[in-house]
Amino acid sequence: MIRVVKAEFVKSSPSMDEAVSEGTSEVLFLGRSNVGKSSLINALCSKKQLAKSSSTPGKTQLINFFHIVYEDEEKRRFNVLFVDLPGFGYAKVSKEVKKKWEESLNTFIKKRMSARLFVHLIDARHPNLEIDKNVDEYINSFLKADQKVLNIYTKSDKLTQQESAALGKNNLLVSVLKKRGINEANEAIFNILFGKTE
């Protein structure tokens, strides 16, 4: 089984200019505010306070970097950077401030050469929101040949068994609360970045 053996916070950056130097394969986590990005990152790394979640949706305005070390079944280790991007949707800020955030984030997402995987988190209770469709279209509009997108549906414990079965046919469902789907999510991320290990 693939597992995270090391996870540590590196730095927070307000823009591309102050970001961590490129070189290590990066996994960018994005989704609307309150979808559970920080909680999922903590669950993937088995470290409760690694990524700080805010009780105020849209409050996280910085790009947060975490150094992660995966270990495969043969005890080989692989370095990765998890990048927690600001949530979109709810932020109660002026239009001018919001525009600056969006421009800065847009530059980072499109020009970050080390980005290998975009993990788009979607609330399992609301799988067809316009805002999420727009995000998928946005990412796919500039996706490079060496980049992939992985949709992960969060808060799956809130679904009925029937809803869960219907949504889970072709999708990856996770529940941080019930600790469901976390290993599968780590496997999916690892396999996309490094290929399946025998």
Rosetta blueprint (number, residue, H / E / L):
1 M L
2 I L
3 R E
4 V E
5 V E
6 K E
7 A E
8 E E
9 F E
10 V E
11 K E
12 S E
13 S E
14 P L
15 S L
16 M H
17 D H
18 E H
19 A L
20 V L
21 S L
22 E L
23 G L
24 T L
25 S L
26 E E
27 V E
28 L E
29 F E
30 L E
31 G E
32 R E
33 S L
34 N L
35 V L
36 G L
37 K H
38 S H
39 S H
40 L H
41 I H
42 N H
43 A H
44 L H
45 C H
46 S L
47 K L
48 K L
49 Q L
50 L L
51 A L
52 K L
53 S L
54 S L
55 S L
56 T L
57 P L
58 G L
59 K L
60 T L
61 Q L
62 L L
63 I E
64 N E
65 F E
66 F E
67 H E
68 I E
69 V E
70 Y E
71 E E
72 D L
73 E L
74 E L
75 K L
76 R L
77 R E
78 F E
79 N E
80 V E
81 L E
82 F E
83 V E
84 D E
85 L L
86 P L
87 G L
88 F E
89 G L
90 Y L
91 A L
92 K L
93 V L
94 S L
95 K H
96 E H
97 V H
98 K H
99 K H
100 K H
101 W H
102 E H
103 E H
104 S H
105 L H
106 N H
107 T H
108 F H
109 I H
110 K H
111 K H
112 R L
113 M L
114 S L
115 A E
116 R E
117 L E
118 F E
119 V E
120 H E
121 L E
122 I E
123 D E
124 A L
125 R L
126 H L
127 P L
128 N L
129 L L
130 E H
131 I H
132 D H
133 K H
134 N H
135 V H
136 D H
137 E H
138 Y H
139 I H
140 N H
141 S L
142 F L
143 L L
144 K L
145 A L
146 D L
147 Q L
148 K E
149 V E
150 L E
151 N E
152 I E
153 Y E
154 T E
155 K L
156 S H
157 D H
158 K H
159 L L
160 T L
161 Q H
162 Q H
163 E H
164 S H
165 A H
166 A H
167 L H
168 G L
169 K L
170 N L
171 N L
172 L E
173 L E
174 V L
175 S E
176 V L
177 L L
178 K L
179 K L
180 R E
181 G L
182 I H
183 N H
184 E H
185 A H
186 N H
187 E H
188 A H
189 I H
190 F H
191 N H
192 I H
193 L H
194 F H
195 G L
196 K L
197 T L
198 E L
